[in-house]
């Protein structure tokens, strides 16, 4: 697992280096999205909650060309020479469509938190329990924490079960579909989870730095610090997407029998 994570990082960094015409625009678009989010976040929590789903979808959109390019680089040794945000391209449509579907599953947690917030007065993530909500504390614990926790595990498993679908779509595999990805991944979920978890540990450093820099106390009156924090977050997003694409491609080679069009085992 550690070896696959390490190989994934090496492949991702090599792909970024050799495909700067793709990685560069992807980074700049991500940087723009991060800057817009940071600017709007400073207004109110209500605005922040409203724009976060749009931000996640927009980020997925602008990073799709990079993800596809990394898949094709790892699997086909193809070096993509330009960043193509072509919404009419069938491959792009399918890849972004599947990514958006997963985004919708994760966004359902966000919507659930908002509903529980208005019905029971439960705090949104990162907020303390408001005064006067003690009478609904039992319901808050069940619907505000227990239910989202279970849902998070379920959605994470769904995400892992279809991770190898993305390299299949990026390479136009004949069996690229939800069902085949799920069946091919069924016996390997734990290994995939551990590998992805290990591979994303280095990005926690980016989170720590950006979260510290972008706290109101630190960045409130320092435009330079805000700019640095935004750059760090954009860099982290590009690295995560590239590493995910590289590792998912490795698992696709190892497990994607049905996705490649092979005959299912009896």
N, C-alpha and C positions, 0 to 999 in steps of 0.2 A: 504493500500500500504506500509506504513511504517512498519507495523507488518510483512508482507511477506518478506520485505527486511531484517528485523532483524532476522527472523527465517532462512532465506537463509544464512546469515552470520554465524549464530550459527551452522547450519547443515554443512556448508562448512568447518568450523574450526574443528568440531568434526570428519568429514570424514577424513580430513588431518591427524589429531592426531591418529586416529585408523588405518589408512592405510599408515603409513610412508614408507613401502616397495614400495609403488606406488608413493607417493608424493615426496619421496627423489630423486629417479632417474629422475623424471619429472623436479624437481627443478635443478638438476645438468646439465641435457641436456639444459634446458632453460638458465642456467648460462653460459654454453659454447657458446650458440648462441649469448647471449648478449655481451660476451667478444670479440667474433669474429667481431661482428658489431662495437663495440667501437674501436677496433684495426684498422679496415678498414676505418672507418669514418674519422680517423685522416689524411688520405692521400689526398683526394680531394672530392668535392661535387659531381663530376661526378661518382666516384666510389660508393659514398653513395647512389645516386639515383639508380644505377644499382643493388646494393646488397639488398636494402630494401625489394623489392618484394620477393626475395629468403629467406630473414630472416623471413618474415611474414609466408610464407608457411612452412618453417622448424619448426618454433615455434608451428604452428598449429599441425604439425605432431607429435612432441614429447610430446605435452600436451593432445593429443587425448586419450591415455590410462588412464590418470588421470580423464579427463572429464567423460569418460564412467564409471569408477569406482565410481565416486561421484553420478552419476545418479542412478546406481544400489544400492548404499548404501542408498540413500534417498528413493527410490521407493520400493526396495525389501529387505532392511536391510541386504544386502549382503556385507561382508567385503572381498575385494580383497586382496590377500596376495602377489601378485607379479606384477611387472611392465612388461607388455607384449606388445612390439612394433611389433606385428605380422601382417605384411602386407598381409598375405594370409588369415587372418580371415575375414569372410564375414561381421561381425558386425563392425570390425575396418575399412574395406574398405568403407562401406556405410557411417559411421560416418565421416571419414576423407574426403570422396568424397563430402558430403554435405557442410562440413566446407570449403573445398577448393573452392567450387562453390561460396560461399559467399565471400571468400577472393578475388576471381576473380572479383566480382562485385565492391568491394572496390578498388581493384588494377586498375580498369578501370579509376577511378578518377585520379590516379597517372599518368597513361599513357596519359590521356587527358591534364593534366598540362604540361607534357613534350612536347606534340605536340604544345600546345599554346605557350610554352616557345620558341620553335625553329621557329615557324611561325611568331609570333607577338613580340617576345622579352619579353613576360610577365615574371615576377619573379616567381621562384618556391616558395612554401610555406616557410615562414621564411626569405625570401630575399627582399631587397628593390627594387623598380622599377629602372631598369638600365638606365643610361644616354643614350639619343638618342631614347628611346622608347616612348617619349611623343606623337609623331605623330600617334601612334597606341593606344593611351590611351583608346579611346572609345571601340575599339575591345577587348582590354585587360580586361576592366571592364565587358564586356558582356561574353566573352568566358573564361576569366581567373578567374572570380569570380561569376557572376550570374549563369551561366550554371552549374558549379560544386556545387554551393549551392543548386540549385534545385535537381540536381542528388543525392546529399548527403541525402536530405530528402526522396527521392524515395527509395534509397538503404537501408536507415535506416528502412523504413516501411517494405520493403521486409524481412529484417533481423528479425524484430520483429514478422512478420506474420508466420515465420517458426521456431521461437525459440523453440516451443514445439515439433518440429520434432525430435530434438536431443535426448531427453529422450525416445521418442518412438523407435528410432533406437537402443539406448543403451539397451532397454529391449525387443527388438525383437517383438514389437507390430505388430499385423497383418495388421493394416491400415497405417503403417508408409510410408508416401509419401508427396510430396510437396503440392499437391492439398488438401489433408485432413488437413494438418497443417494450410494452409491458411484459409480454411473454418472454422475450429474450432477456430481460433484466430480472425476472422474478426471483431467481436463485442467487442473485449477486447484489441485492440491495444493501446489505450490511457492509460488504467490501467497498461498494461505491460510496456509501455514506462516509466511512472512515477515510477514504482517499480524498474526497472533496473537502472534508473537515480539515485534514492535515494540510491540504494545499492552500486553504484560505487563512490559516493561522498567521502567515506573514502580513496579511492585509490588516490585521488588528492594529498593527503599529500605525498604519495610515489613519485608521479610525481614531486612535488615541491622540495623535497629533492634531488632526483636523477638529475633533471635538473640543480639545483644549483651546485651540486658537480661535475657534468660532463661538466660544461662549460670550454672552453679552459683556461680561466683565473684561474680557481680553480684547474683543474685536469691536466693541461698541464705538470707540472713537479712534480706531486705527484702521484706516483703509488698507494699508499695506498688509496687515495681519489677515484681514478678510480675504485679500487676494491670494495670499499664500495658502490659507485654509481651503479655498475653492479649488486651487490648482492641485492640492493634495487629494481632495475628494475625487476630482475628475481623473487623476492618475490612477487612483485605486479602482475606479469603475472600469477603466480600460484594461487594467491588469486582471481583474476578476473575470471579465468576459473572455479575454484571450486565454487565460488559464483554464477556465471551464471548457472552452471549445477544444483545447488541446487534450485535456484529460478525457472528455466525453468521446473524442475521436479514438483515443486508445481503447476505451471500453467497447466502443462500436466494433473495432477490429476484432476484439477478443470474444464478444458475446452476440454480435448482431447477425445471427444466422438467418432469422426470418426477415429481418430488415433488408438484408442483401438479396433476398429472393430465394433463399434456400428452402428445401422441403422440411417442414416441422418434424421433429423426432416423434416416433410412434409412442 
